[in-house]
């Protein structure tokens, strides 16, 4: 191998004739800036023993941040360290949490899901019975409706984990809910489904029957293994693209009804109070949103002026991400970013943009468009339309300030 010690990656890419828009950035990760070409030393010691269940390397320390909301242990939230993750899939151990009465200890061998109300045949399903239905695996994001509430109120968080960390993406496995409802036999007057969890709060949400018969899942698998207890073990309702609260965990009852339940979590909470004093209710869909994960608040571009890869995530509860643009001058000009395949519906999409930083102060941000044509708004546009009364469904553009010394903070 020929070594180009101290040669910039842009110069190397010209030497090798590599496309500079994407492939040349690989050189950064490969450590070609001042790289050494010494021959690797042969290992001198026998490696560690095998493990029955894999663990990460001791040097890897990223964790969720935990915030208890009440004096009762387990009621609160934890946030995913999005700035430290690769790709789009969130490790199960780092998936965000939001609990209202702690995490119940349920036994999958005895847990049951009751389907009753406006059905021809009220049924009770064991987990074994649910797993006998045809299963599917789909990758979808899950986002708390209150993700970014401080941003809306004009109190931006200093880093990505605290501003956007109530967001994760998982490969979920389970049975399409429409198959289970078909087994019970829906009556024509069944227009709503009330899903109730087995936690102490008895979390209950009303779901339009059209969504239940569309892409809803009774999910029992998460990233190839059983759900984690914090994610609803042994079974949860999954409603792709809809606010996290309606994806009821520890599911134990589905009541089919003609009207919604008007439960506490859909009247006293999870409603959107507009500037005119009127409230919007049942605003389920999470709208198109994107954010830059590198460089982002709390990080530092330690190499000084030069080439960097701007990376981030985009998602929409209405379908696929159509495009993402990045601005490095505070929104005056925009450049189209590259989307990493596959681009999946109602899932996180990773985007990348090659940036030649001049070493001066810069403001970077991203915006996205989903397949419905919806363009992610600025904070001014969103607040102008909805006011500041609500803390739910905030999805405006997020800007980061890159200082001349390479440090990054919020704007």
ABEGO torsion letter per residue (X at the ends): XBBBBGBBAAAAAAAAGBBAAAAAAAAAAAGABGBBABBBBBBABBBBBBBABBBBBAABABBBBBBBABABBGBEBBBBBAAABBEABBBAAABBBBBAAEBBBBBAAABBBBBBEBBABBBBBBAAAAAABBBBBBBBBBBBAABGAAAAAGBBBABAAAAAAABBBBBBBEBBAAAAAAAAGBBAABABBBBBBABAAGBBBBBBAAAAABABBBBABBGGBBBBAAAGOABBBBBBGBBAAABBBGBABBBBBABBAGBAAAAABGBBBBAAGBBBBGBABBBBBBBBAOBBBGBBBAAEBEBBBBBBBBBBAAEBBABBBBBAAGGABBBBBBBBOBBBBGBBBBBBBBBBBAGBBBBBBBBBBBAAGBBBBBAAAAAAAAEAABABGBABBBBBBBBAAGBBBBX
